[in-house]
Each structure stands twice: as C-alpha cells, then as structure tokens.
C-alpha cells in the first residue's frame, strides 16, 4: 500500500511539473520611433520609466520592421508574415472600422497603382491558412485583449481578441487565466509633430542633434525637438501601465515587451526602408527579470507571432515567415531580415531590402523615381515644406539634397561605419563581394517566397475581390448530436465565433464577449434555454450571416 501511494505521488508530481507555467505577456507598443532612447545611447529625451524598465530587461539592438509605415508593418506583426507574402504591402488598403456582420468599404477611388490604374478601398484577402496569431493563444487558454489600434490592412476578426476596444485590459480577465494584453499609444505618431503644437516643448530645440541629412534651421530643430518631447509624453504611459501591473502583483510573472511599429516619424525616416525607417527600439522584461543585458540577435517583427506561441508552449505554424527567438521552440538566429516599399498613400514605387548585422542592401525596381515621395499627408510635418523649398532653391548640401534625387538600381550601405545610410557602396569595387552576397540573399528570398508586389495593385484587388465585389463568408451551420453542438463553415480559411446569452438580443456587441469555437460545445444543464449566436469570418471577406438558436 505504501509503495502504491508513493507511485501515485510520483506520477502526480511528474504531471504537475511537466506542465509549463503560462506566463502573462504585456505588449506596450508605441508608434514611429527609432532607437532614439537612452539605452541606445541617445539621452536627449528624458524617459525615466523606460530607463527603469531597461535596467530589468534585455535590450535588443538589431530589431527591424518589415515596412516603414504602420498598416503593412502591423499586418506582419499580427500574422507573422512579410506583408509582400500576403498582399498587405500597400499603405493603406482601406478602413478597418466597418459595420459588423456586413462590413462595407467605401466605393471611392483612393489612389493610383504603378500602372496609373485606379485603386479603390479594399480589405486585403490574405492566404486562407494565415490567421491572426492571438487566435492560437486564445485556443490555448489565454485571455487576449487589444487596446485599441489594429490597422492590419483588413478588418480585425472577432476571433482574434477577447476584447478589442478602448476598454480592453488584463484586469477584466476571467479568474485564473493567463493574459496577453496589448496597449497601443499614438503619442509619438508622425501626426503628433503638428497636432501637439498646443503643448509646450519639453526638449529645447537648440540642444537636439540633427542627422546629417537635415538642414540646420530653426524649423528643423523645432520639429526634432517636438519628436523628442512626444517621446517624453509616451514614457509616462509606459510608467502608468507598469505601475498598474505592479499594483496587481503581476510584474514578476509577466513578460513586458516594449517596441515601436516602425522607425522614426521625420522626413527620410517614416516610409523609408533604410535603418531610419525600419530599425526600432525593442525591450523585453522577462518574468522575475531572469534575463538582463543586451542582445545583437537579428530580429524581424515577423518573429513576434512565432515567439509568442513559443513562449506559450505552442508550436509555431509552418507557414510563418517569422522565426521564434525565445521559448520552447526557439529557432537558430537568422542571418537576414527583409523589408519592402510599395504604394504609400498616393505614391507607388517598389523597393526591396535585405539587412544583416552590418550591411543593408536595396533593390530598386524603378530607379528613375526619386527617393523622395510627394505625399500630401507628410507635408503637414512642420519642417517638410521648408526642406522641400530649400532643395528647390539649391540651398542644401549634397547629403541633404540626395533624398530628392533619382535612385541607383542597387544600394549598399555599411551600417556600422555609416549608420545614417548616406554612402552608397554598390558601385565600389572594394565591396563587390558583399554586394554579391546580399543580392544573392534577396534572390533566394524572391525565389522561395511569393511577392504580391509583382502584381499591379488593380489586378491584385480584382483577384481578392472578383469584379470589385468583396467575397462573403458562408453562413455557418449547427449540428446537434448527443448533447453536443457542432458548428461548421464551408468557407476555406474561416474561423468561427459564438456568443451565449440568457435571452435574445438584436443589438450585439462585436468588440468583446465572443468566444473562439475550437471544439463541440457540450450542452450542460446550465445552458438549457439559453441562446447561442454564431458567425464565421474569413480574413478579407465580409462576415457571414449571424445565425442563432435556443439551446
């Protein structure tokens, strides 16, 4: 009897200890900043909260967005895919704030593609196997919330988040559930360079350092100082979230990620796929601050999705372009990260980039176009019109005026010796071997990964929305068998969400409360007489008709 009890105890212990603990994860996502923070050697902005976080974190030195603007970059983050591999590379495809159940996109011309053909708003229809990665975390038991920005190039499916609005917070999770909570702050967004004019500068213009590609004028200094002042405002948001986490006794059991969705907001930064547009600050505070220091590992924002799954003990999907850099399924360090530049608002171009730890390679498909893109939205940046006018008057030096020149077919930069990517080495014989290596890396990627940028956008849209009509997700169907409800949808790539209510409700909330359907629902006694509502979603399609039934 004693031996039997001992065996049972050992078996019970092995089960308990074999179960990996599911740690909470908090993402604090800011917008439009380069690594212009003290932990990267720039002390201009005073960021006491980020400084304190960095002391307890791993600081990553080589992290890159896939595109130098928010929506395509965020599509890569949420899917683990290069934007070019799923057709989300053009900025922007359409609004993702739409009428639920019958999502409508404005039938208005928004832009012209590379062939000069009209492109109307559309929701990108991505490959059927690709999901928003929080769906996999939800299926594994995580409470997933997003507060509040999506901007994925498609309407955020209700299956991705337990709550996806300004009320989203880990504090609302069911008892005992681990959480994945995303908080987005837009205080450093490009638009705040002019929208924050009413606020006093907290950084003095005369004390900022200007990159060599900017003219040294009062307006340039003011704009750069405004950017640093916005960073100081953002730091307070970081401090508030960390304070709340500590108040809840969750700080030690939580991964804290801090990063920007792409590089800086200033001219020759945002939308560029130079380091100024793609290189970002990236910190991770591990549970119990178990890892502290710096890392030079090369990371793409496509790596976030598989890394989150790996941290949660879930095997990353084979279709991911990204690779896990932490957790149970950590991959070997990558040699290259990749970037893309296509349509930005009303201007279309096509550029591809390859970056290793030292060199940056660019392939320009339209070298006759200028590096500068005449984008109306950017003209609101305080220094932008002056910058443009000074070039027209011939008052910029060679480095400053280079942005307004046409391109070479290829560009190569030594990012260690030339961190501002000013000196193109592509035609320098001393770097011929490096150029060949980087070009080969690009060609290998191009050979093995589909690039939707090869297709003119008006043709791509017609493939996604045949004859300009958005496809519709099929209506799901119930099957009741042996006290179970099974739900199916015959649209390939669709996911199913359901809601159980005590009584019928004609006005449903489509931002929270919906459960992800992963297996048959048991008809327990407490569900009898209640009402179930079901819908199916395929990313890029209209949401299905909602069906309901009394249980």
C-alpha positions in Angstrom: 0.0 0.0 0.0 2.8 2.4 0.9 4.6 1.6 -2.4 1.4 2.2 -4.3 0.9 5.6 -2.7 4.5 6.5 -3.5 4.0 5.6 -7.2 0.8 7.7 -7.3 2.6 10.6 -5.7 5.4 10.4 -8.2 3.1 10.2 -11.2 1.1 13.2 -9.9 4.3 15.2 -9.3 5.5 14.4 -12.8 2.3 15.6 -14.3 2.3 18.8 -12.3 5.9 19.7 -13.0 5.7 18.7 -16.7 3.1 21.4 -17.3 4.9 24.5 -18.3 3.8 27.6 -16.5 1.9 30.0 -18.7 3.3 33.5 -18.1 1.4 36.6 -18.8 2.5 38.9 -21.6 2.1 42.7 -21.8 2.9 44.5 -25.0 3.4 48.3 -24.9 3.5 49.4 -28.5 4.4 52.9 -29.5 4.5 54.4 -33.0 7.0 55.9 -35.3 10.2 56.0 -33.2 13.8 54.9 -34.0 16.1 53.8 -31.2 16.5 57.4 -30.0 16.4 56.4 -26.3 19.0 56.4 -23.6 19.5 52.7 -23.6 20.7 53.1 -27.2 23.0 56.0 -26.4 20.7 58.9 -27.1 20.0 60.8 -23.8 18.1 63.7 -25.5 14.6 62.7 -24.3 14.2 62.1 -20.6 12.5 58.7 -20.2 12.8 57.6 -16.6 10.2 54.9 -16.9 11.8 53.3 -20.0 15.2 53.7 -18.4 14.0 51.8 -15.3 12.4 49.1 -17.5 15.6 48.7 -19.5 17.6 48.0 -16.3 15.5 44.9 -15.8 15.2 43.9 -19.4 17.1 42.5 -22.4 17.7 45.4 -24.8 17.8 44.2 -28.4 20.0 46.2 -30.8 19.1 44.7 -34.2 15.3 44.6 -34.5 13.6 45.7 -37.7 10.1 46.3 -39.0 9.1 44.9 -42.4 7.8 48.2 -43.8 8.5 51.8 -42.7 4.8 52.6 -42.1 2.2 51.3 -39.7 -0.5 49.3 -41.5 1.7 47.0 -43.6 4.0 46.6 -40.6 1.2 45.8 -38.3 -0.1 43.2 -40.8 3.3 41.5 -40.5 3.1 41.6 -36.7 -0.3 40.1 -36.3 0.2 37.4 -38.9 3.9 36.5 -38.6 4.2 37.1 -42.3 6.0 39.5 -44.7 3.4 42.0 -46.0 4.6 41.1 -49.5 3.8 37.4 -48.9 0.1 38.0 -48.0 -0.8 41.0 -50.2 -0.8 43.7 -47.4 2.2 45.7 -48.5 0.3 48.8 -49.9 -0.4 51.7 -47.5 -3.3 51.8 -46.9 -5.8 49.3 -48.4 -8.9 50.6 -46.6 -10.5 51.4 -43.3 -10.9 48.6 -40.8 -13.7 50.4 -38.9 -16.6 48.9 -40.6 -20.2 47.7 -40.0 -20.0 44.3 -38.3 -21.9 41.4 -39.9 -22.0 43.3 -43.2 -18.6 45.1 -43.5 -18.7 47.8 -46.0 -15.8 49.6 -47.7 -16.2 52.9 -49.4 -16.5 52.6 -53.2 -14.3 55.6 -53.8 -11.1 56.0 -55.7 -8.3 56.4 -53.2 -5.1 56.1 -55.3 -3.4 55.0 -58.5 -1.2 52.0 -58.7 2.2 51.6 -60.5 0.4 51.5 -63.9 -1.7 54.6 -63.2 -4.9 52.5 -62.7 -7.4 53.4 -60.1 -7.4 51.5 -56.8 -10.5 51.6 -54.6 -10.6 50.8 -50.9 -10.5 47.1 -50.1 -9.8 44.7 -47.3 -6.8 42.5 -48.1 -7.8 38.9 -48.6 -4.8 37.0 -47.3 -3.9 33.4 -47.9 -6.5 31.1 -46.4 -4.1 29.3 -43.9 -3.0 32.6 -42.3 -4.6 33.7 -39.1 -4.1 36.5 -36.6 -1.8 34.8 -34.1 -3.7 35.7 -30.9 -6.3 33.2 -32.1 -3.9 30.4 -31.4 -3.2 31.9 -27.9 -7.0 32.0 -27.2 -7.3 28.4 -28.3 -4.6 27.6 -25.7 -6.4 29.3 -22.9 -5.0 32.9 -23.0 -7.2 35.9 -22.4 -6.2 38.2 -25.3 -7.0 41.9 -25.4 -6.1 44.8 -27.7 -6.3 48.4 -26.6 -7.0 49.7 -29.1 -5.4 50.2 -32.6 -5.5 47.4 -35.2 -4.7 48.8 -38.7 -3.9 45.4 -40.1 -5.0 46.2 -43.8 -8.1 44.1 -43.1 -10.8 44.3 -40.5 -9.7 42.7 -37.3 -11.6 39.4 -36.9 -13.6 39.0 -33.8 -11.9 35.6 -33.3 -8.5 37.3 -32.7 -9.3 39.1 -29.5 -11.5 38.5 -26.4 -11.8 42.3 -26.2 -10.7 44.8 -28.9 -11.5 48.3 -27.9 -10.6 51.1 -25.5 -11.9 49.2 -22.5 -9.6 46.2 -23.1 -7.5 45.4 -20.0 -5.9 42.4 -18.3 -7.9 43.4 -15.2 -11.1 42.1 -16.8 -9.9 38.6 -17.4 -11.6 35.5 -16.0 -10.0 34.3 -12.8 -7.0 32.1 -13.3 -6.5 32.8 -17.0 -3.1 33.9 -18.3 -3.3 37.0 -20.4 -1.8 38.5 -23.5 -2.6 42.3 -23.4 -1.6 44.8 -26.0 -1.7 48.6 -25.3 -1.0 51.0 -28.2 0.0 54.6 -27.7 0.0 57.1 -30.6 1.7 60.0 -28.8 4.8 59.6 -30.9 2.9 59.2 -34.3 4.0 61.3 -37.2 0.8 63.4 -37.0 1.7 64.5 -33.4 4.5 66.5 -34.9 1.8 69.1 -35.8 -1.1 68.0 -33.7 0.9 68.6 -30.5 1.7 72.2 -31.4 -0.5 73.4 -28.5 1.7 71.6 -26.0 5.0 73.2 -24.8 8.2 71.6 -25.8 9.9 69.8 -23.0 13.1 69.4 -25.1 15.0 72.5 -26.2 15.5 72.9 -30.0 19.0 74.2 -29.5 20.0 71.1 -27.6 19.0 68.5 -30.1 21.4 66.8 -32.6 20.3 66.7 -36.2 21.0 63.8 -38.5 23.3 65.0 -41.3 20.6 64.7 -43.9 18.6 67.6 -42.3 19.3 71.3 -42.9 20.2 73.0 -39.7 17.4 75.5 -39.4 15.1 76.7 -36.6 12.2 74.7 -38.1 14.2 71.5 -38.4 15.3 71.9 -34.8 11.8 72.6 -33.6 10.4 69.5 -35.4 13.1 67.2 -34.0 12.6 68.7 -30.5 8.9 68.1 -30.9 9.6 64.4 -31.7 11.7 64.1 -28.5 9.1 65.9 -26.5 6.5 63.4 -27.7 8.7 60.6 -26.7 8.8 62.0 -23.1 5.0 62.1 -23.2 4.9 58.5 -24.3 7.2 57.5 -21.4 4.5 58.5 -18.9 2.1 56.0 -20.5 4.7 53.3 -20.1 5.1 54.2 -16.4 1.4 54.1 -15.8 1.0 50.6 -17.3 3.9 49.2 -15.3 2.6 50.8 -12.1 -0.8 49.1 -12.7 0.9 45.8 -13.3 2.8 46.1 -10.0 -0.3 47.1 -8.1 -1.9 43.9 -9.3 1.0 41.8 -8.1 1.7 40.7 -11.7 5.0 42.3 -12.5 7.2 39.3 -11.7 5.0 36.8 -13.6 4.8 38.9 -16.8 6.8 39.3 -19.9 6.8 43.0 -20.8 7.6 43.9 -24.5 8.2 47.5 -25.5 8.7 48.3 -29.1 7.7 50.7 -32.0 5.8 49.5 -35.0 8.5 51.0 -37.3 11.2 53.7 -37.4 11.0 57.5 -36.8 8.3 59.9 -38.0 10.6 62.6 -39.6 11.4 63.1 -43.2 13.6 60.4 -44.7 12.6 58.2 -41.8 9.0 57.1 -42.0 8.2 55.2 -45.2 11.9 54.6 -45.9 13.3 51.2 -45.7 16.7 52.5 -44.6 17.6 51.9 -41.0 15.9 55.2 -40.2 12.6 53.7 -41.3 12.9 50.1 -40.2 15.2 49.9 -37.2 13.3 50.2 -33.9 13.8 50.1 -30.1 12.9 46.7 -28.6 13.0 45.7 -24.9 11.8 42.6 -23.1 11.5 42.3 -19.4 11.4 38.6 -18.6 9.4 37.1 -15.7 11.4 37.7 -12.5 13.8 39.8 -14.6 15.6 36.5 -15.3 17.5 37.8 -18.3 19.1 41.3 -18.2 21.6 42.7 -20.7 21.8 43.4 -24.4 21.4 41.2 -27.5 22.7 41.8 -31.0 20.5 39.0 -32.4 18.9 39.9 -35.7 15.1 40.0 -35.3 12.2 40.9 -37.7 8.8 41.9 -36.4 7.5 38.8 -38.3 9.2 36.9 -35.5 6.8 38.2 -32.8 4.0 35.8 -33.7 6.0 32.6 -33.6 7.9 33.8 -30.5 4.6 34.5 -28.6 3.4 31.0 -29.5 6.8 29.5 -28.4 6.6 31.4 -25.1 3.2 29.9 -24.5 4.4 26.4 -25.4 2.6 26.3 -28.7 4.4 25.0 -31.8 4.6 27.9 -34.3 2.9 27.3 -37.6 4.9 26.1 -40.6 3.6 28.8 -42.8 5.1 31.6 -40.7 7.8 33.7 -42.4 9.0 34.7 -38.9 11.0 32.5 -36.5 10.8 32.2 -32.7 13.7 33.8 -30.9 12.5 32.7 -27.4 10.7 29.9 -25.7 10.3 26.2 -26.2 10.5 26.4 -30.0 13.4 28.9 -30.3 14.9 28.7 -33.8 18.6 29.4 -34.6 19.4 33.0 -35.1 18.6 34.4 -38.5 21.2 35.8 -40.9 19.0 38.4 -42.6 15.8 40.4 -42.2 13.8 41.7 -45.1 11.9 44.9 -45.9 9.6 46.3 -48.6 8.4 49.6 -50.0 5.4 49.7 -52.4 2.5 52.2 -52.5 2.4 54.8 -49.8 -0.9 56.8 -50.0 -0.9 58.4 -53.5 2.6 57.4 -54.5 3.6 54.0 -55.8 7.1 52.6 -56.0 8.7 49.2 -55.4 11.9 48.6 -53.4 13.1 45.5 -51.5 15.7 45.4 -48.8 17.9 42.9 -47.1 19.7 43.6 -43.8 22.3 41.6 -42.0 24.1 42.7 -38.8 26.4 45.0 -40.8 25.1 45.7 -44.3 21.9 47.0 -45.9 21.1 46.1 -49.5 18.3 47.8 -51.5 16.9 46.6 -54.9 15.2 49.5 -56.7 12.7 48.4 -59.3 12.0 51.9 -60.5 15.3 53.8 -60.2 14.0 56.6 -62.4 11.8 57.6 -59.5 13.2 59.9 -56.8 13.9 58.7 -53.3 11.6 61.4 -52.0 7.9 60.7 -52.4 5.5 63.6 -52.7 2.9 62.5 -50.1 0.4 65.1 -49.1 0.0 63.8 -45.5 3.7 64.3 -44.8 3.6 67.9 -46.0 2.0 68.7 -42.6 5.2 68.0 -40.8 6.5 71.4 -39.7 9.9 71.2 -41.3 8.8 69.4 -44.5 7.8 72.4 -46.7 10.9 74.3 -45.8 13.1 71.2 -46.5 11.4 70.9 -49.9 11.8 74.6 -50.7 15.4 74.7 -49.7 16.1 71.9 -52.2 14.3 73.8 -54.9 16.5 76.8 -54.2 19.7 74.7 -54.3 20.5 75.6 -50.7 21.0 72.1 -49.5 24.4 70.3 -49.4 25.0 67.1 -51.3 24.0 64.8 -48.4 20.8 66.8 -47.7 19.7 67.0 -51.3 20.4 63.4 -52.1 16.9 62.4 -50.8 15.4 64.4 -53.8 17.5 62.6 -56.4 16.7 59.6 -58.5 17.9 56.2 -57.4 20.5 53.7 -58.5 19.3 50.2 -59.4 21.0 48.9 -56.2 22.2 50.4 -53.0 24.6 49.0 -50.4 25.4 50.6 -47.0 27.8 49.7 -44.3 25.6 50.4 -41.3 28.4 50.2 -38.8 30.6 52.8 -40.5 27.6 54.7 -41.9 24.7 54.5 -39.5 22.7 57.2 -41.4 22.9 55.2 -44.7 24.4 58.1 -46.7 27.2 56.5 -48.7 26.1 54.0 -51.4 28.8 51.4 -51.8 27.1 49.4 -54.6 29.5 50.7 -57.3 32.6 50.5 -55.0 34.8 47.6 -56.2 36.0 47.0 -52.7 32.5 45.9 -51.7 31.8 43.8 -54.8 31.8 40.5 -52.8 29.5 42.0 -50.1 27.1 43.2 -52.8 27.0 39.8 -54.5 26.3 38.1 -51.1 23.5 40.5 -50.2 22.0 40.3 -53.7 22.1 36.5 -53.6 20.2 36.6 -50.2 17.5 38.8 -51.9 17.2 36.5 -55.0 17.0 33.4 -52.8 14.1 35.0 -50.8 12.4 36.1 -54.0 12.6 32.6 -55.5 11.1 30.8 -52.5 8.6 33.3 -51.3 5.7 34.8 -53.3 5.8 38.6 -53.7 2.4 40.1 -54.3 4.2 43.3 -55.2 5.0 41.8 -58.6 1.3 42.2 -59.4 -0.1 45.7 -60.2 -2.4 46.6 -57.4 -5.6 47.0 -59.5 -5.0 43.4 -60.8 -4.3 42.2 -57.2 -7.5 43.8 -55.9 -9.5 42.1 -58.7 -8.1 38.8 -57.6 -9.0 39.4 -54.0 -12.4 41.0 -54.8 -13.5 39.5 -58.1 -15.2 42.1 -60.3 -14.7 44.6 -57.5 -17.1 42.7 -55.2 -16.0 41.7 -51.7 -16.4 37.9 -51.2 -18.7 36.8 -48.3 -18.0 34.1 -45.7 -20.6 31.3 -45.9 -23.2 31.0 -43.2 -22.2 28.6 -40.5 -24.3 25.5 -39.7 -25.3 23.9 -36.5 -25.3 20.1 -35.9 -26.8 18.8 -32.6 -25.7 15.3 -31.7 -25.6 13.5 -28.3 -25.9 16.6 -26.2 -23.3 18.5 -28.2 -23.4 21.3 -30.6 -21.0 21.3 -33.5 -20.6 24.2 -35.9 -19.1 24.2 -39.3 -18.5 26.7 -42.1 -17.6 25.6 -45.6 -15.5 28.7 -46.4 -11.9 27.7 -46.5 -9.8 29.6 -44.0 -12.7 30.7 -41.9 -12.8 30.9 -38.2 -16.0 30.6 -36.0 -17.1 32.8 -33.1 -20.0 32.2 -30.8 -21.9 34.0 -28.0 -24.2 32.5 -25.5 -26.9 34.8 -24.0 -29.7 34.3 -21.5 -32.2 35.9 -23.8 -32.4 37.1 -27.5 -30.5 40.3 -28.3 -30.9 42.2 -31.5 -28.0 44.6 -30.7 -24.9 42.5 -30.3 -21.5 43.8 -29.2 -19.0 42.9 -31.8 -15.9 44.1 -29.9 -16.0 41.7 -27.0 -17.6 38.7 -25.4 -17.4 36.4 -28.4 -15.7 33.0 -27.8 -13.5 31.3 -30.3 -15.0 28.0 -31.4 -12.4 25.2 -31.3 -14.4 22.1 -30.4 -18.0 20.9 -30.0 -20.0 22.7 -27.2 -21.3 20.4 -24.5 -25.0 21.1 -23.7 -24.7 21.1 -20.0 -27.8 21.8 -17.8 -26.8 25.4 -17.2 -27.0 26.1 -20.9 -30.5 24.8 -21.4 -32.9 27.5 -22.6 -30.1 30.0 -23.4 -29.5 31.4 -26.9 -26.4 30.9 -29.0 -25.3 33.3 -31.7 -22.7 32.2 -34.3 -20.8 33.9 -37.1 -17.9 32.9 -39.3 -15.1 35.1 -40.6 -12.5 34.7 -43.3 -9.9 37.5 -43.3 -10.7 40.0 -46.1 -14.2 38.6 -46.6 -17.5 40.0 -45.4 -18.5 38.4 -42.1 -21.1 35.7 -42.5 -24.7 36.0 -41.7 -25.2 35.6 -37.9 -27.3 32.5 -37.0 -28.9 31.9 -33.6 -30.7 29.1 -31.9 -32.1 28.3 -28.5 -30.2 25.6 -26.7 
